[in-house]
Amino acid sequence: MTVKTKISWQSFVLGCCNIEHSKSKKPKKVAAKQISFQRLSISDLSSSAISEDLSISLKGSNIHAFTLQELKVITQGFSSSNFLGEGGFGPVHKGFVDEKVRPGLKAQPVAVKLLDLDGSQGHREWLTEVIFLGQLRHSNLVKLIGYCCEDEHRLLVYEYMPRGSLENQLFRRFSVSLPWSTRMKIALGAAKGLAFLHEAEKPVIYRDFKASNILLDSDYTAKLSDFGLAKDGPEGDDTHVSTRVIGTHGYAAPEYIMTGHLTAASDVYSFGVVLLELLTGRRSVDKTRPQREQNLADWARPMLKDPRKLSRVMDPRLEGQYSEEGSQIAAALACKCLSHRPKNRPTMSAIVKTLEPLKDYNDISTGTFVYTVPIENGHNCNHQKQRNNNRTNLKSPKIYSENRLQQKVKEGLNSPLHHGMKRA
């Protein structure tokens, strides 16, 4: 769903960059899935010189121009206790805004991203985020609330996403494993975000689709963030955008790495990698694994179309609690996304249609039997006392799920037949 913005983007560019502009035209209403006005492109910018006061250009906008002092107040001086993480752009801190900060501003927690002047990104990436997220509105894109452009300081203020990134939820040590239905919900939400970008009146290629750039709200709705590397897609008879190769190893499409030719299919390949991460619980690149397993796409691709081998790649932390039919459909979809031929990859809208029903598949084992190994604990374990008289250190109870017990039995049998079977 798109929301019409109130901002005059040519006015914004006048304030942000010293370029000439003509009087902006009144925006026209278009279809809901389209952007509701002629969107300004990064290619329209001819200079990066900054005006001293952007707030005048953005007066009346639903995007707020904050002062550096205001952002220091709402983050408690960028306190370490409010530190959320750090990426290529710079550190991110949690804050809280309300009408005391700015009249009419909804009281809400926010994430404040501060540009690291010594980092890998700079003013152009900051401006790219403001241009894209300031004009694009969708339920699967993170909402930009405001920005700060003061002296050399560049900051961005977003809605706060309480569950952090998909990367943290999926790979963080000791975290609770994401259930199958939640994983498919995340995949679907991220796919809808990309589909919106690709099908906009003026298409956008995200270019840096990866698990760390997918943020999750309290109910695991996925939202795309970090638009610093986004590019306007090809228009008219153009088939691609030529650009310098930039992105993240393990996610970037092979043809883009080889030629620098960027298309929507490049994003589709990256989506296929993230879908694989959701299925396997493995990172796109993991140097700690054996050589042939270090690149996730190369390792998993041969097994994705074979139901008999698929269980080998599924995340063991799911403990078999996933839809067998749904996993086969998702694996086949990932395989198509990872095709070496870009033209053979599906569109994001087709991917959305395929994923839509998967989170509701109900052919999943229900109920978990928990077996507690008895230990010495009063009169209930007298039989064990007799066998453990010579032990001085007694261990705490071990709790196994039914699936784990079955796995242990299979390991004990050491049967090749059992090793090739999918855990129930």
Secondary structure, DSSP 8 states (H G I E B T S, - for coil): --------HHHHHHHHS--------------TTS-SS----GGG-------S-HHHHTTT-SSEE--HHHHHHHTTTT-GGGEEEE-SS-EEEEEEE-TTTSTT---EEEEEEE--TTSS--HHHHHHHHHHHHH---TTB--EEEEEEETTEEEEEEE--TT-BHHHHHHSTT-----HHHHHHHHHHHHHHHHHHHTSSS-EE-----GGGEEE-TT--EEE---TT-EE---TT---EE----S-TTTS-HHHHHH-EE-HHHHHHHHHHHHHHHHH---SB-TTS-GGGSBHHHHHGGGTT-HHHHHHHS-GGGTT-S-HHHHHHHHHHHHHHT-SSGGGS--HHHHHHHHTTGGG---S-----EEE-----GGGGHHHHHH-TT-S------EEEHHHHHHHHHHHHT-HHHHTS---
